[in-house]
Structures are given as C-alpha cells and as structure tokens.
Amino acid sequence: MRLDEHLPIDHRLSQVYRIGAGLMGLVLVVFGVFGFINRVGFFSTHGDGVAGLSSNGALSLLSMIVGALLFAGMLVGGNLASNLNMTLGVLFIVSGFVNLAVLDTGLNYLAFHMSNVLFSFIFGLVLMTFGMYGRVHSHLPHDNPYWQQRHPDQARREAAASRAAAARRQLNAPSAVPKSIRPQH
C-alpha cells in the first residue's frame, strides 16, 4: 500500500488539508483579480502595486490558475489536497529563488520585486505546512494512518491486541438472552 493512498476519506486530517488549500487559493484568486483590475501590461517587467506586491497580467493569471487548483484540491480533499499543498508549496519556494535570480533583469516576466520573493517563500512554507500537517512529525498518534504506514509491525501488534481486548469484552459482557434460556455451566 502506498503512503498517499493510506488516509481514509473521512479522516480528520482531511479537513486541515482542505482548509489550507481553500484559504491559500482564496488569497491567490483575490490577488489575481486585483492584478487584473490594475490593467498592467501582460509581461510588463516593472509591474504595478497590488496589496503591497508587484503584479502584471501574467502573474495575475498565474495566481488565479494556481488559486483555482487549490480550490479544486479543497473540493476533493484528503491525500490529493495534502499532496497538492506540499507540491505547490515547494514550487512557490523554487519560484522565489528563480525570481530572486532574475529580479532586476529583463527576464523578470512576472514583475517580481523583493516583496514578491519574500511572499513566495512565506506562502510556500505555509502551504507546505498545511500539506504536511499530520504526516511528518516524530510524535504522531498511533491511530494516524501515516504512523501506521511507517511502523507496520507495531501497528499490526496493536491492532491484534485491540481486537483481542474487544473479543474479551464481548465474552465478558452480560448476554441479552434471558436466564431461563441460557445454558447452565
């Protein structure tokens, strides 16, 4: 069984992944809409200020596309949202480095300024945190599917012990059958 297929659909971690994807997607869509309202050239390298960041048409469109992807991840939830959050988070960090390298050059097609680079780094880290929540930690609870995947032998032992305890409770529970019908020992 693969790690990314191991989270049950209704697991409580799915809500974290969904909320994270939805909030981050909303931020990007709003930024993209405000960028289009300013009507800056599509590949203008100087950009125009939007919410403290620089933007142009290309960055606005890209922001809206990535925001829509995050909304789709929110709708699907589960492992897809988690993986999408982590993947896009890494891409935001890589984008920060790439755009830092082309900051004051003619290759700055997304009109990045230093505030955009910092936003890209922070946004990527927050998005990755939402995606990794409950998956990467040294003290995951034993009912966590990711802990069980990483410790299969101990998970099997604990599941067997839990089944045995449930069977003992069932044997020791008073029966619903009246005493007159129950066999005498």
Contacts in CASP RR format, 6 or more apart in sequence:
PFRMAT RR
TARGET T0000
AUTHOR 0000-0000-0000
METHOD contacts of the structure
MODEL  1
MRLDEHLPIDHRLSQVYRIGAGLMGLVLVVFGVFGFINRVGFFSTHGDGV
AGLSSNGALSLLSMIVGALLFAGMLVGGNLASNLNMTLGVLFIVSGFVNL
AVLDTGLNYLAFHMSNVLFSFIFGLVLMTFGMYGRVHSHLPHDNPYWQQR
HPDQARREAAASRAAAARRQLNAPSAVPKSIRPQH
1 149 0 8 1.000
3 146 0 8 1.000
3 149 0 8 1.000
4 79 0 8 1.000
4 82 0 8 1.000
4 83 0 8 1.000
5 79 0 8 1.000
6 79 0 8 1.000
6 145 0 8 1.000
6 146 0 8 1.000
6 148 0 8 1.000
6 149 0 8 1.000
7 13 0 8 1.000
7 14 0 8 1.000
7 78 0 8 1.000
7 79 0 8 1.000
7 82 0 8 1.000
7 145 0 8 1.000
7 146 0 8 1.000
8 145 0 8 1.000
9 78 0 8 1.000
11 78 0 8 1.000
11 145 0 8 1.000
13 78 0 8 1.000
13 82 0 8 1.000
13 133 0 8 1.000
13 134 0 8 1.000
13 135 0 8 1.000
13 144 0 8 1.000
14 77 0 8 1.000
14 78 0 8 1.000
14 81 0 8 1.000
16 130 0 8 1.000
16 131 0 8 1.000
16 133 0 8 1.000
16 134 0 8 1.000
17 73 0 8 1.000
17 77 0 8 1.000
17 78 0 8 1.000
17 81 0 8 1.000
17 82 0 8 1.000
17 85 0 8 1.000
17 130 0 8 1.000
17 131 0 8 1.000
17 133 0 8 1.000
18 73 0 8 1.000
18 74 0 8 1.000
18 77 0 8 1.000
18 78 0 8 1.000
18 81 0 8 1.000
19 74 0 8 1.000
19 130 0 8 1.000
20 70 0 8 1.000
20 74 0 8 1.000
20 81 0 8 1.000
20 85 0 8 1.000
20 127 0 8 1.000
20 130 0 8 1.000
20 131 0 8 1.000
21 70 0 8 1.000
21 71 0 8 1.000
21 73 0 8 1.000
21 74 0 8 1.000
21 77 0 8 1.000
21 81 0 8 1.000
21 84 0 8 1.000
21 85 0 8 1.000
21 130 0 8 1.000
22 70 0 8 1.000
22 71 0 8 1.000
22 73 0 8 1.000
22 74 0 8 1.000
24 67 0 8 1.000
24 70 0 8 1.000
24 85 0 8 1.000
24 123 0 8 1.000
24 126 0 8 1.000
24 127 0 8 1.000
24 130 0 8 1.000
25 66 0 8 1.000
25 67 0 8 1.000
25 68 0 8 1.000
25 70 0 8 1.000
25 71 0 8 1.000
25 74 0 8 1.000
26 67 0 8 1.000
26 71 0 8 1.000
27 123 0 8 1.000
28 63 0 8 1.000
28 64 0 8 1.000
28 66 0 8 1.000
28 67 0 8 1.000
28 70 0 8 1.000
29 63 0 8 1.000
29 64 0 8 1.000
29 67 0 8 1.000
29 68 0 8 1.000
29 71 0 8 1.000
31 50 0 8 1.000
31 51 0 8 1.000
31 53 0 8 1.000
31 55 0 8 1.000
31 60 0 8 1.000
31 63 0 8 1.000
32 50 0 8 1.000
32 55 0 8 1.000
32 59 0 8 1.000
32 60 0 8 1.000
32 61 0 8 1.000
32 63 0 8 1.000
32 64 0 8 1.000
33 60 0 8 1.000
33 64 0 8 1.000
34 50 0 8 1.000
34 51 0 8 1.000
34 55 0 8 1.000
34 60 0 8 1.000
35 48 0 8 1.000
35 50 0 8 1.000
35 55 0 8 1.000
35 56 0 8 1.000
35 57 0 8 1.000
35 59 0 8 1.000
35 60 0 8 1.000
36 57 0 8 1.000
36 60 0 8 1.000
36 61 0 8 1.000
38 48 0 8 1.000
38 49 0 8 1.000
38 50 0 8 1.000
38 55 0 8 1.000
40 47 0 8 1.000
40 48 0 8 1.000
40 55 0 8 1.000
40 56 0 8 1.000
40 57 0 8 1.000
40 111 0 8 1.000
41 47 0 8 1.000
41 56 0 8 1.000
41 57 0 8 1.000
42 56 0 8 1.000
42 57 0 8 1.000
42 58 0 8 1.000
42 61 0 8 1.000
43 56 0 8 1.000
43 57 0 8 1.000
43 58 0 8 1.000
43 109 0 8 1.000
44 56 0 8 1.000
44 57 0 8 1.000
44 111 0 8 1.000
45 56 0 8 1.000
45 106 0 8 1.000
45 108 0 8 1.000
45 109 0 8 1.000
45 111 0 8 1.000
46 54 0 8 1.000
46 111 0 8 1.000
47 54 0 8 1.000
47 55 0 8 1.000
47 56 0 8 1.000
47 111 0 8 1.000
48 54 0 8 1.000
48 55 0 8 1.000
48 56 0 8 1.000
48 111 0 8 1.000
49 55 0 8 1.000
50 60 0 8 1.000
52 115 0 8 1.000
53 113 0 8 1.000
53 115 0 8 1.000
53 116 0 8 1.000
53 119 0 8 1.000
54 111 0 8 1.000
54 112 0 8 1.000
54 113 0 8 1.000
54 115 0 8 1.000
54 116 0 8 1.000
55 63 0 8 1.000
55 111 0 8 1.000
56 110 0 8 1.000
56 111 0 8 1.000
58 109 0 8 1.000
58 110 0 8 1.000
58 111 0 8 1.000
59 110 0 8 1.000
59 111 0 8 1.000
59 112 0 8 1.000
59 116 0 8 1.000
62 110 0 8 1.000
66 88 0 8 1.000
69 84 0 8 1.000
69 88 0 8 1.000
70 84 0 8 1.000
70 85 0 8 1.000
70 88 0 8 1.000
73 80 0 8 1.000
73 81 0 8 1.000
73 84 0 8 1.000
74 81 0 8 1.000
81 131 0 8 1.000
82 131 0 8 1.000
82 132 0 8 1.000
82 135 0 8 1.000
83 131 0 8 1.000
85 127 0 8 1.000
85 128 0 8 1.000
85 130 0 8 1.000
85 131 0 8 1.000
85 132 0 8 1.000
86 127 0 8 1.000
86 128 0 8 1.000
86 131 0 8 1.000
86 132 0 8 1.000
88 124 0 8 1.000
88 127 0 8 1.000
89 123 0 8 1.000
89 124 0 8 1.000
89 125 0 8 1.000
89 127 0 8 1.000
89 128 0 8 1.000
90 124 0 8 1.000
90 128 0 8 1.000
92 120 0 8 1.000
92 121 0 8 1.000
92 123 0 8 1.000
92 124 0 8 1.000
92 127 0 8 1.000
93 120 0 8 1.000
93 121 0 8 1.000
93 124 0 8 1.000
93 125 0 8 1.000
93 128 0 8 1.000
95 120 0 8 1.000
96 112 0 8 1.000
96 116 0 8 1.000
96 117 0 8 1.000
96 120 0 8 1.000
96 121 0 8 1.000
99 108 0 8 1.000
99 110 0 8 1.000
99 112 0 8 1.000
99 116 0 8 1.000
99 117 0 8 1.000
99 120 0 8 1.000
100 112 0 8 1.000
100 117 0 8 1.000
102 108 0 8 1.000
102 112 0 8 1.000
103 112 0 8 1.000
103 113 0 8 1.000
103 114 0 8 1.000
103 117 0 8 1.000
110 116 0 8 1.000
112 120 0 8 1.000
134 140 0 8 1.000
134 144 0 8 1.000
134 146 0 8 1.000
135 146 0 8 1.000
136 146 0 8 1.000
140 146 0 8 1.000
140 147 0 8 1.000
141 147 0 8 1.000
142 148 0 8 1.000
142 154 0 8 1.000
142 155 0 8 1.000
142 158 0 8 1.000
147 155 0 8 1.000
148 155 0 8 1.000
175 182 0 8 1.000
END
